[in-house]
């Protein structure tokens, strides 16, 4: 109630401005299926204070923002976004892999790629873009594609596009379902990654992708190891893969890259890879 020259005027408090921090926290809480109470207990923050932070009535300290990000399991890129939304500078740098500061990491990656010979290995980012390969990957790819260049630099597009790598994959249904499950998991666990959502729509738009794959198939537990079987002029080749990531990365780039190494699943595949490397047989040019 406000009095102006003897007149009583009823006033109401304006609602707090929408909070960018609160919007992000609500998105991540929903993705992690956490209530305000759950998150408050996890971080040692009062439920009332967390509620005020989400509505914009209170500002979180830098330490509080970091604790919230830890409790929500946010990747480094999204932690930076939450800090900026709260009015703080980003904590984690993002440098290209070629930056001098990452020389040792780049050397480690090159060592992994080199030691994987004569079997293919790839470096991919969080959106499945191929950043680097070893020579074996080039040789095997050229042989499988009969020398035809690929259309895409993105591993998922290569697998799903009928005009790219897809026709040589014998067990395409099994392989594509596994990769699509990974992409669905990426989207579900990172609600602010708009590029991942866009990539999912692009992949689902390819022909012969089953309609049921549009939703995350939680009841279908993927096998821990899937054999990738390829048609080749030397018969079927079979590989399985392992993924290497960097433990406790401080840089956004390191947090997002993965080294995908493939291994022969039978003696014939191993022999073909060895023969390609020794040039006893040659890839088409």
Secondary structure as GFF3:
##gff-version 3
##sequence-region A 1 285
A	DSSP	beta_strand	2	4	.	.	.	ID=ss1
A	DSSP	beta_strand	7	9	.	.	.	ID=ss2
A	DSSP	alpha_helix	20	32	.	.	.	ID=ss3
A	DSSP	alpha_helix	36	43	.	.	.	ID=ss4
A	DSSP	alpha_helix	47	55	.	.	.	ID=ss5
A	DSSP	alpha_helix	62	72	.	.	.	ID=ss6
A	DSSP	alpha_helix	76	85	.	.	.	ID=ss7
A	DSSP	three_ten_helix	100	102	.	.	.	ID=ss8
A	DSSP	alpha_helix	103	115	.	.	.	ID=ss9
A	DSSP	beta_strand	121	124	.	.	.	ID=ss10
A	DSSP	beta_strand	130	133	.	.	.	ID=ss11
A	DSSP	alpha_helix	135	144	.	.	.	ID=ss12
A	DSSP	alpha_helix	155	160	.	.	.	ID=ss13
A	DSSP	three_ten_helix	166	168	.	.	.	ID=ss14
A	DSSP	alpha_helix	172	189	.	.	.	ID=ss15
A	DSSP	alpha_helix	194	204	.	.	.	ID=ss16
A	DSSP	three_ten_helix	211	214	.	.	.	ID=ss17
A	DSSP	beta_strand	228	230	.	.	.	ID=ss18
A	DSSP	beta_strand	237	244	.	.	.	ID=ss19
A	DSSP	alpha_helix	252	256	.	.	.	ID=ss20
A	DSSP	beta_strand	258	264	.	.	.	ID=ss21
A	DSSP	alpha_helix	267	278	.	.	.	ID=ss22
###
